Each structure stands twice: as C-alpha cells, then as structure tokens.
Amino acid sequence: MQVPYDLTSYVRVLKLASTPSWNEFSQVSKIAGAGIVLVGLLGFIIFIFMSFIPT
C-alpha cells in the first residue's frame, strides 16, 4: 500500500467533486424517496398477504 500515492488520488478526486445544483439535488432526492416508498409498500403488501395465509 503506497500511502502518498493514495493520498494524492484522494485529493485529486476531492478537487474534481462539485456541489450539485438545487435541481439535481431535488431530482435525486425524489428518486431516492420514491424508491424507499416503493420498497416499503412492497414489504407491506407481502406482510398483508402473509397474514392471510394460515400457518
């Protein structure tokens, strides 16, 4: 492991990174929120379906 080389590559990546615009941030937030809601809804549907199946 070459520590100086790793540090320079990390610094290079941080210099290239930029703060997203408000539009980009809101679009990513909406997509992530929709994914969370979709997974939660799918889990709830599976829970309801499994509660009707007798054990």
Rosetta constraint file for C-alpha pairs under 8 A:
AtomPair CA 2 CA 6 HARMONIC 6.24 0.50
AtomPair CA 3 CA 7 HARMONIC 6.17 0.50
AtomPair CA 4 CA 8 HARMONIC 6.29 0.50
AtomPair CA 5 CA 9 HARMONIC 6.34 0.50
AtomPair CA 6 CA 10 HARMONIC 6.26 0.50
AtomPair CA 7 CA 11 HARMONIC 6.18 0.50
AtomPair CA 8 CA 12 HARMONIC 6.10 0.50
AtomPair CA 9 CA 13 HARMONIC 6.28 0.50
AtomPair CA 10 CA 14 HARMONIC 6.28 0.50
AtomPair CA 11 CA 15 HARMONIC 6.20 0.50
AtomPair CA 12 CA 16 HARMONIC 6.39 0.50
AtomPair CA 13 CA 17 HARMONIC 6.23 0.50
AtomPair CA 20 CA 24 HARMONIC 5.98 0.50
AtomPair CA 20 CA 25 HARMONIC 6.03 0.50
AtomPair CA 21 CA 25 HARMONIC 6.16 0.50
AtomPair CA 22 CA 26 HARMONIC 6.04 0.50
AtomPair CA 23 CA 27 HARMONIC 6.12 0.50
AtomPair CA 24 CA 28 HARMONIC 6.25 0.50
AtomPair CA 25 CA 29 HARMONIC 6.11 0.50
AtomPair CA 26 CA 30 HARMONIC 6.10 0.50
AtomPair CA 27 CA 31 HARMONIC 6.28 0.50
AtomPair CA 28 CA 32 HARMONIC 6.10 0.50
AtomPair CA 29 CA 33 HARMONIC 5.96 0.50
AtomPair CA 30 CA 34 HARMONIC 6.05 0.50
AtomPair CA 31 CA 35 HARMONIC 6.23 0.50
AtomPair CA 32 CA 36 HARMONIC 6.28 0.50
AtomPair CA 33 CA 37 HARMONIC 6.18 0.50
AtomPair CA 34 CA 38 HARMONIC 6.00 0.50
AtomPair CA 35 CA 39 HARMONIC 6.18 0.50
AtomPair CA 36 CA 40 HARMONIC 6.15 0.50
AtomPair CA 37 CA 41 HARMONIC 6.01 0.50
AtomPair CA 38 CA 42 HARMONIC 6.12 0.50
AtomPair CA 39 CA 43 HARMONIC 6.18 0.50
AtomPair CA 40 CA 44 HARMONIC 6.15 0.50
AtomPair CA 41 CA 45 HARMONIC 6.14 0.50
AtomPair CA 42 CA 46 HARMONIC 6.23 0.50
AtomPair CA 43 CA 47 HARMONIC 6.13 0.50
AtomPair CA 44 CA 48 HARMONIC 6.17 0.50
AtomPair CA 45 CA 49 HARMONIC 6.08 0.50
AtomPair CA 46 CA 50 HARMONIC 6.01 0.50
AtomPair CA 47 CA 51 HARMONIC 6.13 0.50
AtomPair CA 48 CA 52 HARMONIC 6.67 0.50
AtomPair CA 49 CA 53 HARMONIC 6.86 0.50
